[in-house]
Structure formats: C-alpha cells, structure tokens
Amino acid sequence: MGGVTMGGVAMGWWGRQWIGVLAVLVWLTLVASISLAVRARWPERGEWSRKVVHIGAGPVVLIAWALGIDRWVALPTAALATLLAAVNHRRRLLPGVEDIDRASYGTVAYGASITLLLLVWWPWEPLVVASGVLVMAFADGLAGLLGPQVASPSWTILGQRRSLVGTATMALTSLAVLLALAALAGAGGQPVPTPAAVLGIALAAALLEQVAIGGLDNLSVPLAVAWLWSQLMVA
C-alpha cells in the first residue's frame, strides 16, 4: 500500500512537471510567434522583435512558480536555454533575437542571470527570483523600447547612449513591478521589503542599467535586484 502511495506521489510530481514545462513551451512559442510577426511587419526595426522576446520571456518565472516546476527541472532547462542563446548569438539561427546593429551579449546574459537566480533561490524564494527576472524583463525591456523612440535629453556613459525617457521608464517600471510583487507577497503573509526599500531597489536597478556595456546589464540588474530584495525583506 505504501508503494502505491509513493507511486501516486511520483506520478503526481511528474504530471505537474510535464504540465508546467508544456505551459512554458506554449507561452514561449506564442512570444516567438509575435516576435516573428513584428519582424515581418517592421523589418527595419530589428530591436523591436528582440524586445518582444526580452519582455515576453519574463513571465515564464510566474508560470513556473504557479505550476510548481521543480528545481531539477527549471535549472537544467534554463542552463540549456542559455547555451542555445549562446549558439544563436554566434550563428544567428534565429535572427529575430539577435538582428541588431550593435555588439551585445544581452540574450546570453539574460539566460545566465535566470540560471544563476534559479541556482541560488529556487524554489524556496520564488519572489526573490521573480523580482530580478521581472525587473529585467519589463523595466529594462520597456526602457530599451521607449528610450530610442521618444526624444528627450540624453548622455553617453562608456560609449552607451542613455536618455531621460529610457532612464525614467526603467526606474518607474522597476518600482511598479517590485510594488506589485510586494503586494502579492504581503497578501500571502510573506516577508517583503518596506516601501522605502522597494524604492531604493528600483533606483539601484536604474543606476545599474546606466552601465550596460555589451548588454551585460541583463546580468548585473537582475542579480542585484534579487540580492537586494533578499537582504531587505522584513516580516
């Protein structure tokens, strides 16, 4: 009887993992389809299709959290995705992801940061992982879209152009994402940073995004945000 119970538990675990992985694949297929459609409609705007992937990949962490994807499924999957991103960066197999007119390792750094976040905090601190991934996805992604499109005062840091609109978008979107996560955690009785600490984390993310040589802010921003969130949580 104990064996049957164990088998049932095992089957339940595998069933959840398969459902979770399938949901992630369906979501990423949808994101990729939208990216390709954007690239076909606006072929001269290579950055747009890339940002669709950048923003759209972020909610994967919420899907993984909601469906209970295990560490030993999530971690190798993220590592494999990072490896594929590195191959694509080199070979341009999916041009919609890498078709831009500047040298950037952003997609590889994106995958590496998620892999590291999962390695350190998944699944016992999903909000910590979500804080880093979603700030990277939404705040950095929207800043990269709006900054070049909307005229505003700009400056150059280490050869990288930064603008008032892009920086403001990064800071305000980071704040909105982190406040939403804090509200979610607070509703569940989980420890969260104070509102003042959340504001500080958002400002730190905006400052780190200023130094985005080669797209490596996709590594520095999520890791810093997640670490700060983990350190500033209060019951």
C-alpha positions as a printed NumPy array, in Angstrom:
array([[  0.   ,   0.   ,   0.   ],
       [  2.913,   2.316,   0.788],
       [  4.348,   1.522,  -2.653],
       [  1.108,   2.521,  -4.348],
       [  1.083,   5.777,  -2.416],
       [  4.659,   6.519,  -3.383],
       [  3.88 ,   5.723,  -6.991],
       [  0.903,   8.046,  -6.879],
       [  3.071,  10.817,  -5.442],
       [  5.701,  10.224,  -8.108],
       [  3.112,  10.279, -10.858],
       [  1.626,  13.461,  -9.416],
       [  5.041,  15.119,  -9.342],
       [  5.863,  14.135, -12.91 ],
       [  2.426,  15.197, -14.051],
       [  2.919,  18.677, -12.571],
       [  6.334,  18.968, -14.17 ],
       [  5.07 ,  17.984, -17.614],
       [  2.144,  20.393, -17.363],
       [  4.481,  23.16 , -16.247],
       [  7.014,  22.553, -18.994],
       [  4.233,  22.358, -21.586],
       [  2.775,  25.656, -20.37 ],
       [  6.19 ,  27.309, -20.596],
       [  6.724,  25.978, -24.124],
       [  3.291,  27.177, -25.238],
       [  3.984,  30.628, -23.805],
       [  7.43 ,  30.881, -25.398],
       [  6.021,  29.698, -28.735],
       [  3.457,  32.5  , -28.547],
       [  6.179,  35.032, -27.719],
       [  8.362,  33.79 , -30.588],
       [  5.412,  33.988, -32.992],
       [  4.697,  37.579, -32.001],
       [  8.399,  38.426, -32.373],
       [  8.48 ,  36.978, -35.887],
       [  5.287,  38.841, -36.799],
       [  6.798,  42.115, -35.551],
       [  9.978,  41.475, -37.529],
       [  7.974,  40.72 , -40.686],
       [  5.858,  43.844, -40.265],
       [  8.743,  46.176, -39.365],
       [ 11.907,  44.593, -40.812],
       [ 13.852,  47.818, -40.367],
       [ 13.211,  47.736, -36.605],
       [ 15.297,  44.746, -35.551],
       [ 15.351,  45.914, -31.935],
       [ 11.575,  45.658, -31.671],
       [ 11.343,  41.934, -32.314],
       [ 14.238,  41.411, -29.918],
       [ 12.481,  43.364, -27.18 ],
       [  9.312,  41.313, -27.661],
       [ 11.358,  38.253, -26.698],
       [ 13.073,  40.157, -23.892],
       [  9.787,  41.259, -22.317],
       [  7.789,  38.154, -23.164],
       [ 10.246,  35.696, -21.66 ],
       [  9.964,  37.254, -18.189],
       [  6.541,  35.841, -17.215],
       [  7.96 ,  32.321, -17.571],
       [  9.096,  32.596, -13.954],
       [  5.496,  33.264, -12.873],
       [  4.293,  30.229, -14.829],
       [  6.992,  28.089, -13.225],
       [  6.036,  29.381,  -9.777],
       [  2.283,  28.958, -10.27 ],
       [  2.607,  25.409, -11.619],
       [  5.254,  24.269,  -9.165],
       [  8.083,  23.453, -11.557],
       [ 10.813,  21.774,  -9.555],
       [ 14.384,  22.985,  -9.185],
       [ 15.748,  19.947, -11.001],
       [ 13.549,  20.702, -13.992],
       [ 13.841,  24.501, -14.035],
       [ 17.599,  24.727, -13.518],
       [ 18.802,  22.473, -16.382],
       [ 16.141,  23.943, -18.662],
       [ 17.416,  27.469, -18.008],
       [ 21.017,  26.332, -18.483],
       [ 20.101,  24.705, -21.805],
       [ 18.289,  27.86 , -22.925],
       [ 21.398,  29.887, -22.092],
       [ 23.555,  27.521, -24.135],
       [ 21.153,  27.785, -27.079],
       [ 21.2  ,  31.58 , -26.756],
       [ 24.994,  31.498, -26.944],
       [ 24.877,  29.317, -30.064],
       [ 22.294,  31.605, -31.636],
       [ 24.411,  34.639, -30.789],
       [ 27.258,  33.045, -32.694],
       [ 25.345,  31.508, -35.609],
       [ 22.289,  33.802, -35.934],
       [ 19.932,  30.835, -36.322],
       [ 17.043,  32.982, -35.057],
       [ 17.783,  36.449, -36.433],
       [ 14.738,  37.968, -34.752],
       [ 16.534,  37.56 , -31.424],
       [ 19.956,  38.874, -32.439],
       [ 19.309,  41.04 , -35.502],
       [ 20.6  ,  44.368, -34.194],
       [ 23.261,  46.789, -35.369],
       [ 25.447,  46.716, -32.243],
       [ 27.555,  44.203, -30.389],
       [ 25.563,  42.771, -27.493],
       [ 25.691,  39.669, -25.323],
       [ 22.345,  40.579, -23.775],
       [ 20.464,  37.41 , -24.682],
       [ 23.23 ,  35.21 , -23.299],
       [ 23.44 ,  37.33 , -20.13 ],
       [ 19.641,  37.12 , -19.823],
       [ 19.716,  33.33 , -19.759],
       [ 22.754,  33.241, -17.476],
       [ 21.118,  35.535, -14.94 ],
       [ 17.964,  33.405, -14.786],
       [ 20.085,  30.276, -14.386],
       [ 22.02 ,  31.847, -11.507],
       [ 18.865,  33.103,  -9.816],
       [ 17.343,  29.618, -10.   ],
       [ 20.559,  28.084,  -8.694],
       [ 20.626,  30.288,  -5.602],
       [ 16.949,  30.797,  -4.704],
       [ 14.639,  28.352,  -6.489],
       [ 12.139,  27.114,  -5.326],
       [ 12.321,  28.292,  -1.697],
       [ 12.345,  32.017,  -2.549],
       [ 10.343,  32.379,  -5.778],
       [  9.629,  36.058,  -5.092],
       [ 13.34 ,  36.795,  -4.984],
       [ 13.775,  35.132,  -8.379],
       [ 10.688,  36.892,  -9.743],
       [ 11.935,  40.299,  -8.581],
       [ 15.15 ,  40.012, -10.576],
       [ 13.653,  38.413, -13.67 ],
       [ 10.619,  40.697, -13.984],
       [ 12.563,  43.911, -13.455],
       [ 14.962,  42.747, -16.164],
       [ 12.141,  41.722, -18.493],
       [  9.679,  44.588, -18.129],
       [ 11.692,  47.57 , -16.896],
       [ 14.812,  47.053, -18.963],
       [ 12.782,  45.889, -21.958],
       [ 10.444,  48.884, -21.974],
       [ 13.319,  51.288, -21.364],
       [ 15.097,  49.837, -24.39 ],
       [ 11.981,  50.309, -26.493],
       [ 10.905,  53.805, -25.424],
       [ 14.297,  55.399, -24.855],
       [ 15.356,  55.434, -28.525],
       [ 11.859,  56.244, -29.797],
       [ 10.921,  59.264, -27.676],
       [ 13.025,  62.42 , -27.973],
       [ 14.471,  63.522, -24.65 ],
       [ 17.755,  64.775, -23.185],
       [ 20.443,  62.114, -23.465],
       [ 24.006,  61.418, -22.383],
       [ 26.732,  58.875, -23.012],
       [ 28.266,  56.542, -20.427],
       [ 31.177,  54.341, -21.518],
       [ 30.115,  54.73 , -25.13 ],
       [ 26.474,  53.821, -24.454],
       [ 23.694,  56.349, -25.088],
       [ 21.234,  56.833, -22.258],
       [ 18.187,  59.102, -22.253],
       [ 15.886,  60.727, -19.74 ],
       [ 12.849,  58.843, -21.077],
       [ 14.637,  55.494, -21.027],
       [ 16.023,  56.019, -17.53 ],
       [ 12.682,  57.22 , -16.164],
       [ 10.951,  54.237, -17.758],
       [ 13.473,  51.898, -16.165],
       [ 13.043,  53.417, -12.704],
       [  9.248,  53.723, -12.746],
       [  8.627,  50.288, -14.258],
       [ 11.048,  48.702, -11.784],
       [  9.153,  50.403,  -8.964],
       [  5.781,  49.233, -10.32 ],
       [  6.982,  45.629, -10.721],
       [  8.505,  45.491,  -7.254],
       [  5.485,  47.1  ,  -5.585],
       [  3.219,  44.56 ,  -7.297],
       [  5.383,  41.685,  -6.047],
       [  5.474,  43.192,  -2.562],
       [  1.673,  43.441,  -2.537],
       [  1.414,  39.833,  -3.703],
       [  3.806,  38.65 ,  -1.006],
       [  2.187,  40.788,   1.673],
       [ -1.244,  39.353,   0.867],
       [  0.182,  35.9  ,   1.495],
       [  1.805,  36.923,   4.758],
       [  5.322,  36.61 ,   3.375],
       [  8.187,  38.925,   4.359],
       [  8.799,  41.785,   1.915],
       [ 10.987,  44.878,   1.729],
       [  9.486,  48.086,   3.095],
       [  8.14 ,  50.625,   0.566],
       [ 11.243,  52.754,   1.117],
       [ 13.452,  49.728,   0.457],
       [ 11.466,  48.904,  -2.695],
       [ 12.076,  52.448,  -3.924],
       [ 15.781,  52.049,  -3.201],
       [ 15.931,  48.771,  -5.141],
       [ 14.192,  50.384,  -8.126],
       [ 16.658,  53.28 ,  -8.103],
       [ 19.57 ,  50.856,  -7.845],
       [ 18.251,  48.98 , -10.897],
       [ 18.002,  52.248, -12.857],
       [ 21.558,  53.197, -11.904],
       [ 22.962,  49.8  , -12.868],
       [ 21.168,  49.975, -16.202],
       [ 23.197,  53.076, -16.994],
       [ 26.284,  50.874, -17.318],
       [ 25.094,  48.462, -19.971],
       [ 28.237,  47.61 , -21.881],
       [ 27.536,  44.805, -24.33 ],
       [ 24.13 ,  44.092, -22.819],
       [ 25.676,  42.872, -19.567],
       [ 23.093,  44.833, -17.578],
       [ 20.933,  41.774, -18.253],
       [ 23.22 ,  40.071, -15.751],
       [ 24.007,  42.839, -13.276],
       [ 20.48 ,  44.254, -12.886],
       [ 18.537,  41.05 , -12.077],
       [ 21.234,  39.68 ,  -9.771],
       [ 21.492,  42.959,  -7.861],
       [ 17.72 ,  43.393,  -7.615],
       [ 17.222,  39.825,  -6.371],
       [ 20.043,  40.098,  -3.844],
       [ 18.786,  43.418,  -2.507],
       [ 15.245,  42.036,  -2.244],
       [ 16.526,  39.004,  -0.309],
       [ 18.537,  41.181,   2.061],
       [ 15.876,  43.807,   2.708],
       [ 12.882,  41.547,   3.398],
       [ 11.206,  42.159,   6.749],
       [  8.447,  40.146,   8.379]])
